[in-house]
Structure formats: structure tokens, C-alpha cells
Amino acid sequence: MLEISEITDPETGLTYKGIGQSGSHTAHSYFTVVSWRADSRHIVAAVDVDPATMIGTMMEIDTVDGSARVLQEAMLCFSGLVTADDVFYYSMGTELLALDMKTGERRLIAKHPKGCTFLEPLSITNDGKRLGVYWEEAGKYAVGTIDAATGEVKTVIQPDFLEPHPIANHAMINPVYADQLFYAHEGGTEHIVDRIWSVDVDTGEACNLYMQRKLSSGECGEYVGHEMWSYDGEWLYFIKYPHSPLAPTGIYRVSRDGALAEPINGDCRYWHACPSPDGRYVVADTLLNEGRGCEIVLIDLMTRKSRMLCRVNRWNRHPGHPHPSFSPDSRKIIFTFADEHNHLRIGIIELYGVNGCHRMKHGLSL
């Protein structure tokens, strides 16, 4: 049983749940993956997390009464995801496993044929048939897929990024168009001029999906990152960080073919941004100038207006980043925050909104 508290933000008046355990750390997963079961009530999250290793016990937690059950002990807290049919996929070193949360059946889906470790986070198509994965192999990074039915591990591309920034990571399969795979050219954002890539799973043909502008000196003028596909697969959302030399900064998106890129909202110093499954909102966290402060902000995609929901404390390192994301029904927001004792807890914000009703709980609206 986990503790559930009610917390009211003194500035906005919004009340949200805090879920965790006294004296230990509880954290949800990365913002690009689903942390919820299909009922939008139960979450999968890590408890008793070791901050040094990010290893904890993955549990299914009832967000109403705090009851919980163990799913997997001693795993990285960012190494799993939940599908629409309540299957928990997770990696343990060289293996990818699946736990049917309705029946309790656990299966080995795949083992890397060369003994490489699957790196986090995972991604999966909406129909649960294909996963996007990446790994390090003989000093290079490989981006690939796993067939959920057959367990086939396919290397799609080994990007030839040169030193001192050779890393390709954050592989994310398009949730609808399973032949498209995103990956990132990783490194200090001020040095990476070609961050956002797309590759065709069948042909291996890759393209730089968003062409970052350069300064007259030839240096990078747009510092971008923290990408995520929209649930309909049509857009890739990302952040243009506030210290970019070229304005405007904020939340952006690029169409899946790279033909159209547009700013969404630049009201805040945004950090991570996640679109809602229904396509109506984006939720984001921010980088505040003072200390450990962080805002959770909701952006309406129709009006492009933003509203701060609450202000919380965070850690400056994983797993203590807020990483806000939505429940499957788009009515709840989950995030990680640090309590008054600097222990991590999970926050849950409940939104009004079913089939066109878009007012937030406690009378707040956009």
C-alpha cells in the first residue's frame, strides 16, 4: 500500500494527488511511454528507486486506494511501457519480456542475437505489433525493431555519427506508421546541428527530419531535443530549448515527412513536452532559473494558449525529472516530483474532459 496525499498548489489553487512512500523514492517512467493501464486508473511505476543506479521495483499501483502489486524486481525504472491491451513490455539486459497484466502470463519476447543490451526507453506501435529499440554494438550505436509476435530483432541502421558525438539513441517507432523510426543524434545540443532523424524500416533510407538553422558563423543556432511522436503518428513534437541563439524557442512539431515545421507555444522555458492521446493538449515541464523549481504547464493545441497547473520541486538528474505525460483517456496527467524531504513521489492531476468537454478540475480552463 502506498501513501496518497492531496496537495493544493498555492498559486493556481489546483489540487493534485501525491503518491509514494515516506523515506524512499517513487518515480514514473519516461514521458514518451505510457505508464498507465487501459483503465486510466492503474499506473506502472518504480518504487524504492536507488538514485545512483535508477533501479527499483516495478509495481502496478491503484491511483484511487494506493494498493499495489509487484510486477518486476530490480529493473531500470525507464525500461518498460504499457500497451493498450494491458501488456507490460520491459527489457532486462539482453532480453525483452512481456507480462500480460490481465492474466499474469510472462513471456520472453526476444533475446539480442549478439548479446547486446537493449537501452531505454522502449517504444511500440499503437497496435502492439512492433517495437522500436536501440543498443550499442562494437563501439557503435544501432537502431532497430523487434517483432512482438516472432521476436525477430532487426538492425535498421547504424548511424555513422563521428566523434566526439557518435551516439544515436531514443529510437521511437512511429505509433501508426510502423515503417518509420525516429532516432536522435545525441550530444550537447549546442554542438549538434542534425539532431532529429527518421529512417525507413524496410529500406534503411534515413533523412534529417528537421533542418536546424545555423548562425552566420556556421555554428548551431537552434538547440533542440526531447522528441515524441503524436499518437496519430502525424507529428513529431520536440523542444527548442530556451538558450537557443535563434528565436522563437519553445514547443515545436514537425510533420512526419519533414515538410512542415511549426512552433506551438513559447510562453515558458520548456524542458519536455508530451501530446495527449486525443490530440487536444500538450503537457510540459519547465526549467526555472531558481533552484529546483519546475512548472507543469498545459497547452491547448486549438488556441495555442498555455496555463500553469502547478509548481513543484524536481531533481537536476534522472530519475527526478518531472517528465509529465497523459493517461490513455487524456483526462489525467502523471509526473514525478520531489517532496519537502527531497524524496521522489508521483503526482496525478485530474482533468475534466470527455468528448469535447475541455475544462479542468476546480474550474480552471484554457
C-alpha positions in Angstrom: 0.0 0.0 0.0 1.4 3.4 -1.0 0.5 6.7 0.6 -1.8 9.0 -1.3 -2.0 12.7 -0.3 -3.9 15.7 -1.6 -1.7 18.7 -2.5 -3.0 22.1 -3.3 -0.8 24.5 -5.3 -0.8 27.8 -3.5 -0.6 29.9 -6.7 -3.1 28.2 -9.0 -5.4 26.6 -6.4 -5.2 23.2 -8.3 -5.3 20.1 -6.1 -3.4 17.0 -7.2 -2.5 13.6 -5.8 0.9 12.8 -4.4 1.7 9.0 -4.4 4.7 7.5 -2.7 6.4 6.2 0.4 8.0 8.1 3.3 11.8 7.8 3.2 12.1 6.3 -0.3 11.8 7.3 -3.9 8.9 6.6 -6.3 9.0 7.6 -9.9 7.1 7.1 -13.1 8.7 6.3 -16.4 9.9 8.5 -19.3 7.4 10.9 -20.9 7.5 9.2 -24.3 6.0 5.9 -22.9 2.6 5.0 -21.5 2.7 4.5 -17.7 -1.0 3.6 -17.4 -3.2 0.6 -17.8 -6.1 1.0 -20.3 -8.5 1.8 -17.5 -6.6 5.1 -16.8 -6.7 4.2 -13.1 -3.8 1.9 -12.5 -0.2 3.0 -13.2 3.0 1.1 -13.6 5.8 2.9 -11.7 9.1 2.2 -9.9 9.2 2.2 -6.1 12.2 2.0 -3.7 14.3 3.5 -6.5 18.1 3.7 -6.0 19.0 7.2 -7.2 22.5 6.1 -8.1 21.5 3.2 -10.4 17.9 4.1 -11.2 17.0 0.5 -10.3 13.8 -0.1 -8.4 10.8 -2.4 -8.1 8.2 -2.0 -10.9 4.7 -2.1 -9.4 1.1 -1.8 -10.6 -0.4 0.9 -8.4 -4.1 1.8 -8.0 -4.2 5.6 -8.0 -7.5 5.5 -6.1 -6.7 3.5 -3.0 -2.9 3.1 -3.2 -2.9 -0.7 -3.3 -0.1 -2.2 -5.3 1.4 -5.4 -6.7 4.9 -6.3 -7.8 5.5 -6.8 -11.5 9.3 -7.0 -11.7 12.0 -6.5 -9.1 15.4 -4.9 -9.7 15.0 -3.2 -13.1 15.8 0.2 -14.5 12.8 2.5 -14.0 12.8 3.8 -17.6 13.0 0.3 -19.2 9.3 -0.5 -19.6 6.0 0.5 -21.2 2.3 -0.5 -21.1 0.3 -1.2 -24.2 -3.4 -0.5 -24.9 -4.2 -4.2 -24.2 -2.5 -4.1 -20.8 0.7 -5.8 -21.7 3.8 -4.6 -19.8 6.9 -4.8 -22.1 10.2 -4.4 -20.5 13.9 -5.0 -21.1 16.3 -6.8 -18.7 19.8 -6.5 -20.2 19.8 -8.5 -23.5 16.3 -9.7 -23.1 12.9 -8.2 -23.9 10.0 -9.6 -21.9 6.2 -9.2 -21.8 3.9 -9.5 -18.8 0.1 -9.8 -19.5 -1.3 -7.8 -16.7 -4.7 -9.3 -17.0 -3.6 -13.0 -16.9 -0.2 -12.8 -15.2 1.4 -14.7 -18.1 5.1 -13.7 -18.6 6.9 -14.4 -21.8 10.4 -13.9 -23.3 9.8 -12.0 -26.5 13.3 -11.6 -27.8 17.0 -12.0 -26.9 19.5 -9.9 -28.7 21.3 -12.2 -31.1 24.7 -10.6 -30.4 24.3 -10.3 -26.7 23.8 -6.5 -26.7 21.9 -4.7 -24.0 18.6 -3.1 -25.1 18.8 0.6 -24.0 15.9 2.6 -22.6 13.3 3.9 -23.3 11.4 1.4 -25.4 8.7 2.3 -27.9 5.9 0.4 -29.5 3.2 0.9 -32.2 -0.4 1.6 -31.1 -1.4 -1.9 -32.2 1.4 -3.5 -30.1 3.0 -5.4 -33.1 6.4 -3.7 -33.5 8.8 -2.2 -31.0 11.5 0.4 -31.6 14.8 -0.3 -29.8 18.4 0.7 -29.9 21.7 -0.7 -28.5 25.4 -0.3 -28.5 27.3 -2.8 -30.6 31.1 -3.0 -31.0 31.5 0.7 -30.2 28.7 1.9 -32.4 25.1 2.5 -31.9 22.4 0.6 -33.7 18.7 1.5 -34.2 16.3 -1.3 -34.9 13.0 -3.0 -34.3 11.6 -6.1 -32.6 8.6 -8.0 -34.0 6.4 -8.6 -30.9 4.9 -11.8 -32.4 8.1 -13.5 -33.7 10.7 -11.9 -31.6 12.8 -11.0 -34.6 15.4 -8.4 -33.8 16.2 -6.3 -36.9 19.0 -3.8 -37.2 17.6 -1.0 -39.3 20.6 1.4 -39.3 23.9 2.1 -37.6 24.3 5.8 -38.0 27.8 7.0 -38.8 28.0 9.9 -36.5 31.5 11.0 -36.0 33.4 11.7 -32.8 33.1 13.5 -30.4 29.3 12.9 -30.8 28.9 9.4 -32.1 25.7 8.5 -30.2 22.4 7.6 -31.8 19.6 7.0 -29.3 16.0 7.5 -28.3 14.8 5.2 -31.1 11.0 5.6 -31.3 8.8 3.7 -33.7 6.0 5.8 -35.3 2.9 4.6 -33.4 0.8 4.4 -36.6 3.2 4.1 -39.5 5.3 1.1 -38.4 7.7 1.5 -41.3 9.0 4.8 -39.8 11.5 5.0 -37.0 12.8 8.2 -35.3 16.2 8.4 -33.7 18.3 11.2 -32.3 21.8 12.3 -32.8 22.8 12.7 -29.2 25.2 15.2 -27.6 25.5 18.7 -26.2 22.7 20.5 -28.0 24.8 23.5 -28.8 27.1 21.2 -30.9 24.5 19.0 -32.7 23.3 20.5 -36.0 21.4 17.4 -37.1 19.5 16.1 -34.1 16.2 14.8 -35.5 16.3 11.8 -37.9 13.9 9.4 -39.5 14.6 6.1 -41.1 12.5 3.8 -43.3 12.4 0.4 -41.5 12.2 -1.5 -44.8 14.8 0.3 -46.9 17.1 1.8 -44.3 16.9 5.1 -46.0 17.4 7.9 -43.5 16.8 11.7 -43.6 17.3 14.6 -41.2 13.7 15.4 -40.5 14.2 18.9 -39.1 16.8 21.1 -40.6 18.2 23.3 -37.8 19.2 26.8 -38.7 22.8 27.8 -38.3 24.4 31.1 -37.3 26.3 33.2 -39.8 29.4 31.7 -38.2 28.2 28.2 -39.2 27.6 27.2 -35.6 24.3 25.7 -34.5 21.6 28.3 -34.0 18.7 26.0 -32.8 19.3 23.7 -29.8 16.6 21.0 -30.0 15.7 17.7 -28.3 13.3 15.7 -26.2 11.2 14.4 -29.1 8.0 12.4 -29.1 5.5 11.2 -31.7 1.9 12.3 -31.6 -0.4 9.4 -31.0 -1.8 9.7 -34.5 1.7 9.4 -35.9 1.4 12.6 -38.0 3.7 14.8 -35.9 7.0 14.6 -34.0 6.9 17.1 -31.1 10.2 18.5 -29.7 11.6 21.3 -27.6 13.7 24.2 -28.9 15.5 25.0 -25.7 15.4 28.5 -24.2 19.1 29.1 -24.6 19.0 28.7 -28.4 20.6 31.7 -30.1 17.8 31.9 -32.7 14.2 32.6 -31.7 11.5 31.7 -31.2 12.1 29.0 -28.7 9.6 26.6 -27.0 7.5 23.7 -28.1 7.7 22.7 -31.8 6.5 20.0 -34.0 7.5 18.7 -37.5 5.3 16.6 -39.8 6.4 13.0 -40.2 7.6 13.7 -43.8 9.6 16.8 -42.7 7.6 19.1 -45.0 6.2 21.3 -42.3 7.6 22.5 -39.0 5.9 25.0 -36.7 6.2 26.5 -33.2 3.4 25.6 -30.8 4.0 27.7 -27.8 6.9 29.7 -26.4 5.4 31.1 -23.2 7.8 29.2 -20.9 11.3 27.8 -20.6 10.1 24.3 -21.7 12.0 21.1 -21.0 9.9 18.1 -22.0 6.6 18.1 -23.9 4.0 15.3 -24.4 0.9 15.5 -26.6 -2.3 13.9 -25.4 -3.8 10.8 -27.0 -6.9 12.7 -28.1 -4.7 15.3 -29.9 -6.2 18.2 -27.9 -3.4 19.2 -25.5 0.3 19.2 -24.8 1.6 18.9 -21.2 5.1 20.2 -20.5 7.5 20.8 -17.7 9.8 23.8 -17.5 13.3 24.8 -16.4 13.1 27.6 -13.9 16.0 29.8 -13.1 15.8 29.4 -9.4 16.9 26.2 -7.6 14.9 23.1 -8.1 11.7 24.7 -9.2 9.7 23.4 -12.1 6.2 24.2 -13.6 3.7 21.7 -15.0 2.1 23.5 -17.9 -0.9 22.6 -20.1 -1.1 23.9 -23.7 -4.3 23.8 -25.7 -3.5 22.9 -29.3 -6.5 24.6 -30.7 -5.9 28.0 -29.2 -2.1 27.6 -28.6 -2.6 29.1 -25.2 -0.9 27.8 -22.0 -1.7 27.7 -18.3 0.4 26.7 -15.4 -1.2 23.9 -13.4 1.3 23.7 -10.5 4.8 24.4 -9.4 6.8 21.6 -8.0 10.4 20.7 -6.9 12.5 18.4 -9.1 15.9 16.8 -9.1 18.5 18.0 -11.6 19.2 14.4 -12.6 17.3 11.3 -13.6 15.0 9.8 -12.3 13.9 13.1 -10.7 12.8 15.0 -13.8 9.0 15.5 -13.9 8.5 14.0 -17.4 4.7 14.8 -17.5 2.5 12.6 -19.7 -1.1 11.7 -20.2 -3.4 8.8 -19.3 -4.9 6.8 -22.2 -8.2 8.7 -21.9 -6.4 12.1 -21.9 -8.1 13.0 -18.6 -5.1 12.6 -16.2 -1.5 13.9 -16.1 1.2 12.0 -14.4 4.6 13.4 -13.3 7.4 12.9 -10.8 8.3 15.5 -8.2 10.4 15.9 -5.1 8.6 16.3 -1.8 9.6 18.5 1.2 12.2 15.9 2.2 13.6 15.7 -1.3 12.1 12.2 -1.8 10.5 11.5 -5.1 6.8 11.0 -5.5 4.3 10.7 -8.3 1.9 13.5 -9.0 -1.5 12.9 -10.6 -3.6 15.8 -12.0 -7.2 15.0 -12.9 -8.7 17.0 -15.8 -12.3 17.3 -16.7 -12.8 16.4 -20.3 -14.7 13.7 -22.2 -15.7 14.1 -25.8 -15.4 17.8 -26.2 -15.6 18.9 -22.6 -12.3 20.7 -22.0 -12.5 22.3 -18.6 -10.1 21.4 -15.9 -11.0 20.3 -12.4 -11.5 23.1 -9.9 -12.9 25.5 -12.6 -9.6 26.2 -14.3 -9.8 26.4 -18.1 -7.8 27.5 -21.1 
